[in-house]
Amino acid sequence: MKFHLAHQQVGNRICEACFLFFYGMQRRLPGWLFRKLSRPFLRLFIRLAIPRKRVIRNLSAAFGDSYTAPTKERIAKGVQEHFLQNLVDCFWQLSDAQHARKAIEIRGAENLQTSLAKGKGVIALGAQIGNFVLVGTRLGIEGYRFHTLFRMPANARIERLIAKFLPRYHQSVISAAAKRTAVTEILDALKRNEIAHILGDNLKKGRIDASLFGQRVPSPRGPISLALRSAAPVVPMYLVRNYQGEMNLVIEPEIEMIRDGNLSEDIERNTRQMVFFLESLIRKYPDQWNWLTVRLWKNQPGRASPARVREPLQGWTRGSTDRPGVV
């Protein structure tokens, strides 16, 4: 236990030092020079933070032999490269308050407006795909009140750092550490007809067994439970890059919740369908998803079926079919 805490503390200090180092570079250097000089350092950091071998193991568990070894290698490399570019854009936002507005095109803004018109707020269903950090930034610049549920590190220095720079990202953060407090803050935001951004793909812990790429994964019930209890619309939104390297914030139509009168069963059924929906999204952007949010190769050994047959329930068939593309 002591070793784990010491290891975590060292990791927090390293992250803090890296952030301040790159932020100092970004402030003092011209944009083109910062991008050129920072990339080798960021690439090294990302290779340590996102080991390519772990990504490939998850890809193998998800797709089996349908992807060749070289294809999995290219996807894993793409995951790292996209993460690098996402970090550069996040640093760029610190120096240019309008960077997100200039760099990100919003697609489907009418879907958000339609859902907010109901007056019950919006639960933005997100995933660790693309640059999910700048989703709130882009909408916050447009004047939307946006709150992201985030697991804050239990470290006072990191908390102060986040508090100092968060205003530049035009959103607030709701800490997921204290669950009851987080639920209260989310419900209060929804009552004010604001947006609560919740990532649904943290599939390492959870009360509900769901299926991802044919493998059993534990899924949290939080996003669906909040939606059913508050009657707030669930609107998928994610920020991805197209083939030209441009960022698109995709806002899909509201997803209709299954309501059969039994809250517990409704939560389970909708949660499983949420994971199914996220799988369809990951299949479209395999090189832009953080494959470390799940341990597929540990959950159920053996080959997963890449063409798993399953009939989605009504309302959960809205996965985007107009893919902007991946790099």
C-alpha positions as CSV (number, residue, x, y, z in Angstrom):
1,M,0.0,0.0,0.0
2,K,2.8,2.4,1.0
3,F,4.7,1.5,-2.2
4,H,1.5,2.2,-4.3
5,L,1.1,5.6,-2.7
6,A,4.7,6.5,-3.1
7,H,4.6,5.3,-6.8
8,Q,1.5,7.4,-7.3
9,Q,3.1,10.5,-5.7
10,V,6.2,10.2,-7.9
11,G,3.9,9.9,-11.0
12,N,2.0,13.0,-10.0
13,R,5.3,14.9,-9.6
14,I,6.5,13.8,-13.0
15,C,3.3,14.8,-14.6
16,E,3.4,18.2,-12.9
17,A,7.0,18.8,-13.9
18,C,6.3,17.8,-17.5
19,F,3.3,20.1,-17.8
20,L,5.2,23.1,-16.4
21,F,8.2,22.4,-18.7
22,F,6.1,22.2,-21.9
23,Y,3.9,25.2,-20.8
24,G,7.1,27.2,-20.3
25,M,8.3,26.2,-23.7
26,Q,5.0,27.1,-25.3
27,R,4.9,30.5,-23.7
28,R,8.4,31.5,-24.8
29,L,8.7,30.0,-28.2
30,P,7.0,30.8,-31.5
31,G,4.2,28.3,-32.4
32,W,6.1,26.6,-35.2
33,L,9.2,26.2,-33.1
34,F,7.3,24.9,-30.0
35,R,5.6,22.2,-32.2
36,K,8.9,21.2,-33.7
37,L,10.9,21.0,-30.4
38,S,8.1,19.6,-28.2
39,R,7.2,16.7,-30.4
40,P,10.2,14.5,-29.6
41,F,9.8,15.0,-25.9
42,L,6.0,14.4,-26.0
43,R,6.5,11.4,-28.2
44,L,8.8,9.9,-25.6
45,F,6.4,10.7,-22.8
46,I,3.5,9.1,-24.7
47,R,5.4,5.9,-25.5
48,L,5.9,5.5,-21.7
49,A,2.3,6.5,-20.8
50,I,0.6,4.5,-23.6
51,P,2.7,1.4,-24.2
52,R,2.2,0.1,-27.7
53,K,2.3,-3.5,-26.6
54,R,-0.7,-3.1,-24.3
55,V,-2.7,-1.4,-27.1
56,I,-1.9,-4.3,-29.4
57,R,-2.9,-6.9,-26.8
58,N,-6.3,-5.2,-26.5
59,L,-6.6,-4.9,-30.3
60,S,-5.9,-8.6,-30.6
61,A,-8.5,-9.5,-28.0
62,A,-11.0,-7.2,-29.8
63,F,-10.5,-8.1,-33.4
64,G,-8.7,-11.5,-33.3
65,D,-7.2,-12.4,-36.7
66,S,-9.4,-10.1,-38.7
67,Y,-6.6,-7.5,-38.4
68,T,-3.1,-8.5,-39.4
69,A,-0.2,-7.9,-37.1
70,P,1.1,-5.0,-39.2
71,T,-2.4,-3.4,-39.2
72,K,-2.5,-3.7,-35.4
73,E,0.9,-2.1,-35.2
74,R,-0.2,0.8,-37.4
75,I,-3.3,1.3,-35.3
76,A,-1.4,1.3,-32.1
77,K,1.1,3.8,-33.5
78,G,-1.9,5.9,-34.7
79,V,-3.2,5.9,-31.1
80,Q,0.1,7.3,-29.9
81,E,0.3,9.9,-32.7
82,H,-3.2,11.1,-32.1
83,F,-2.6,11.5,-28.4
84,L,0.5,13.5,-29.2
85,Q,-1.4,15.9,-31.4
86,N,-4.2,16.2,-28.8
87,L,-1.6,17.2,-26.2
88,V,-0.2,19.9,-28.6
89,D,-3.7,21.3,-29.1
90,C,-4.4,21.4,-25.4
91,F,-1.2,23.3,-24.8
92,W,-2.0,25.6,-27.8
93,Q,-5.3,26.5,-26.1
94,L,-3.4,27.8,-23.1
95,S,-1.8,30.5,-25.2
96,D,-4.6,31.2,-27.7
97,A,-8.1,31.5,-26.1
98,Q,-9.7,31.1,-29.5
99,H,-7.7,28.1,-30.7
100,A,-10.5,25.7,-30.2
101,R,-13.0,27.9,-32.1
102,K,-10.6,28.3,-35.0
103,A,-9.5,24.6,-35.1
104,I,-12.7,22.7,-34.4
105,E,-15.8,22.5,-36.6
106,I,-19.0,21.7,-34.9
107,R,-21.3,19.2,-36.7
108,G,-24.8,18.6,-35.3
109,A,-25.2,21.8,-33.2
110,E,-28.9,21.6,-33.9
111,N,-29.1,18.3,-32.0
112,L,-27.8,20.0,-28.9
113,Q,-30.2,22.9,-29.3
114,T,-33.2,20.6,-29.7
115,S,-32.3,18.7,-26.5
116,L,-31.6,21.8,-24.5
117,A,-35.0,23.2,-25.6
118,K,-36.6,20.6,-23.3
119,G,-35.3,22.4,-20.3
120,K,-33.9,19.4,-18.4
121,G,-30.3,19.9,-19.2
122,V,-28.2,17.5,-21.3
123,I,-26.0,14.5,-20.4
124,A,-23.2,14.6,-23.0
125,L,-22.2,11.0,-23.5
126,G,-18.6,11.0,-24.3
127,A,-15.6,8.6,-24.5
128,Q,-11.9,8.8,-24.4
129,I,-11.8,9.1,-28.1
130,G,-10.1,11.9,-30.0
131,N,-9.5,15.1,-28.0
132,F,-12.3,14.7,-25.4
133,V,-10.8,17.5,-23.3
134,L,-11.6,20.2,-25.9
135,V,-15.2,19.1,-26.3
136,G,-16.2,21.4,-23.4
137,T,-13.8,24.0,-24.5
138,R,-15.4,24.3,-28.0
139,L,-18.9,24.5,-26.6
140,G,-17.9,26.7,-23.7
141,I,-16.5,29.3,-26.1
142,E,-19.9,29.4,-27.8
143,G,-21.5,30.3,-24.4
144,Y,-22.8,26.9,-23.2
145,R,-22.4,26.1,-19.5
146,F,-20.4,22.9,-19.6
147,H,-19.3,20.6,-16.8
148,T,-17.0,17.6,-17.2
149,L,-17.0,14.7,-14.7
150,F,-13.4,14.0,-14.0
151,R,-11.5,11.8,-11.5
152,M,-9.2,14.4,-9.9
153,P,-5.9,13.1,-8.6
154,A,-5.7,13.0,-4.8
155,N,-2.8,15.5,-4.8
156,A,-3.1,19.1,-3.7
157,R,-0.4,20.4,-6.1
158,I,-2.2,18.8,-9.1
159,E,-5.5,20.2,-7.9
160,R,-4.1,23.7,-7.7
161,L,-2.6,23.4,-11.1
162,I,-5.9,22.3,-12.6
163,A,-7.7,25.1,-10.8
164,K,-5.2,27.7,-12.2
165,F,-5.5,26.7,-15.8
166,L,-9.0,25.4,-16.1
167,P,-10.6,28.8,-16.9
168,R,-8.7,28.7,-20.2
169,Y,-10.6,25.6,-21.2
170,H,-14.0,27.3,-20.8
171,Q,-15.6,24.6,-18.6
172,S,-15.9,23.5,-15.0
173,V,-14.8,20.1,-13.6
174,I,-17.0,18.0,-11.3
175,S,-14.7,15.8,-9.2
176,A,-15.7,12.1,-9.3
177,A,-13.9,11.3,-6.1
178,A,-16.9,11.9,-3.8
179,K,-19.7,10.1,-5.7
180,R,-22.6,11.6,-3.7
181,T,-21.3,15.1,-4.1
182,A,-20.6,14.5,-7.8
183,V,-24.2,13.3,-8.3
184,T,-25.6,16.3,-6.5
185,E,-23.5,18.7,-8.6
186,I,-24.5,17.0,-11.9
187,L,-28.2,17.0,-11.0
188,D,-28.0,20.7,-10.0
189,A,-26.4,21.5,-13.4
190,L,-29.1,19.7,-15.2
191,K,-31.8,21.5,-13.3
192,R,-30.2,24.8,-14.6
193,N,-30.4,23.4,-18.1
194,E,-26.7,23.0,-18.5
195,I,-24.5,20.3,-20.0
196,A,-22.9,17.5,-17.9
197,H,-20.2,15.6,-19.8
198,I,-19.7,12.0,-18.7
199,L,-17.3,9.5,-20.2
200,G,-18.9,6.1,-20.6
201,D,-15.9,4.0,-21.5
202,N,-14.1,3.6,-18.2
203,L,-14.6,-0.2,-18.3
204,K,-12.3,-1.4,-15.6
205,K,-14.8,-1.2,-12.7
206,G,-18.6,-1.2,-12.5
207,R,-21.6,-3.0,-11.2
208,I,-23.1,-4.1,-14.6
209,D,-21.6,-6.8,-16.8
210,A,-21.7,-5.6,-20.4
211,S,-20.2,-6.9,-23.6
212,L,-17.5,-5.2,-25.5
213,F,-16.1,-6.9,-28.7
214,G,-17.7,-10.1,-27.4
215,Q,-15.9,-9.9,-24.1
216,R,-17.4,-9.3,-20.6
217,V,-16.5,-5.9,-19.2
218,P,-17.6,-4.2,-16.0
219,S,-19.5,-1.0,-16.8
220,P,-20.5,1.8,-14.4
221,R,-24.2,2.5,-14.2
222,G,-23.7,6.3,-13.5
223,P,-24.5,7.9,-16.9
224,I,-27.6,5.9,-17.4
225,S,-28.9,6.0,-13.9
226,L,-28.6,9.8,-13.9
227,A,-30.4,10.0,-17.3
228,L,-33.3,7.9,-16.1
229,R,-33.7,9.6,-12.8
230,S,-33.4,13.2,-14.1
231,A,-35.2,12.7,-17.5
232,A,-32.3,14.6,-19.1
233,P,-31.6,13.8,-22.7
234,V,-28.5,11.8,-23.5
235,V,-26.6,13.3,-26.4
236,P,-23.5,11.5,-27.7
237,M,-20.7,13.9,-28.6
238,Y,-17.1,13.3,-29.5
239,L,-14.2,15.2,-31.1
240,V,-12.3,13.3,-33.8
241,R,-9.9,14.1,-36.6
242,N,-10.6,13.6,-40.3
243,Y,-8.2,12.5,-43.0
244,Q,-7.0,16.1,-43.4
245,G,-6.1,16.3,-39.7
246,E,-8.9,18.7,-39.0
247,M,-10.9,18.4,-35.8
248,N,-14.7,17.8,-35.9
249,L,-16.9,18.0,-32.9
250,V,-19.7,15.5,-33.7
251,I,-23.0,16.0,-31.8
252,E,-25.5,13.2,-32.5
253,P,-29.2,13.2,-32.0
254,E,-30.6,12.4,-28.5
255,I,-30.7,8.7,-27.7
256,E,-34.1,7.5,-26.5
257,M,-33.9,5.6,-23.2
258,I,-35.6,2.3,-22.8
259,R,-38.2,2.7,-20.1
260,D,-40.2,-0.4,-19.2
261,G,-41.2,0.7,-15.7
262,N,-38.6,-1.3,-13.7
263,L,-35.8,1.2,-12.9
264,S,-33.1,-1.4,-12.0
265,E,-33.8,-3.4,-15.2
266,D,-33.9,-0.3,-17.3
267,I,-30.5,0.8,-16.0
268,E,-29.0,-2.5,-16.8
269,R,-30.5,-2.8,-20.3
270,N,-29.6,0.8,-21.2
271,T,-26.1,0.5,-19.8
272,R,-25.4,-2.6,-21.9
273,Q,-26.7,-0.9,-25.0
274,M,-24.5,2.2,-24.1
275,V,-21.4,0.0,-24.2
276,F,-22.7,-1.6,-27.5
277,F,-23.0,2.0,-28.9
278,L,-19.5,2.9,-27.8
279,E,-18.2,-0.3,-29.4
280,S,-19.6,0.9,-32.7
281,L,-17.9,4.2,-32.3
282,I,-14.6,2.6,-31.4
283,R,-14.8,0.4,-34.6
284,K,-15.1,3.6,-36.6
285,Y,-12.1,5.3,-34.9
286,P,-9.8,2.5,-33.6
287,D,-6.7,4.7,-33.8
288,Q,-8.3,7.5,-31.9
289,W,-9.6,5.6,-28.8
290,N,-7.6,5.2,-25.6
291,W,-7.3,1.4,-25.5
292,L,-6.0,1.5,-22.0
293,T,-9.4,2.2,-20.5
294,V,-10.2,-1.5,-20.6
295,R,-8.3,-4.8,-20.2
296,L,-9.9,-7.0,-22.8
297,W,-7.1,-9.7,-22.7
298,K,-7.6,-10.2,-19.0
299,N,-11.4,-10.4,-19.0
300,Q,-11.9,-13.4,-21.1
301,P,-9.1,-15.2,-22.8
302,G,-9.4,-16.5,-26.3
303,R,-10.3,-15.0,-29.7
304,A,-13.1,-12.4,-29.8
305,S,-15.5,-12.5,-32.7
306,P,-15.1,-9.3,-34.8
307,A,-18.4,-9.8,-36.4
308,R,-20.5,-10.4,-33.3
309,V,-24.2,-10.5,-34.2
310,R,-26.4,-8.6,-31.9
311,E,-29.6,-6.7,-32.6
312,P,-29.5,-3.2,-31.0
313,L,-32.5,-2.1,-29.0
314,Q,-34.7,0.7,-30.2
315,G,-33.1,4.1,-29.8
316,W,-29.6,2.9,-29.5
317,T,-29.0,2.6,-33.3
318,R,-28.0,6.2,-33.7
319,G,-24.2,5.6,-34.0
320,S,-22.7,8.1,-36.5
321,T,-22.5,6.5,-40.0
322,D,-21.0,9.6,-41.6
323,R,-17.4,9.0,-40.4
324,P,-15.1,12.0,-41.0
325,G,-12.3,9.5,-41.2
326,V,-9.0,8.9,-39.4
327,V,-5.5,9.8,-40.1
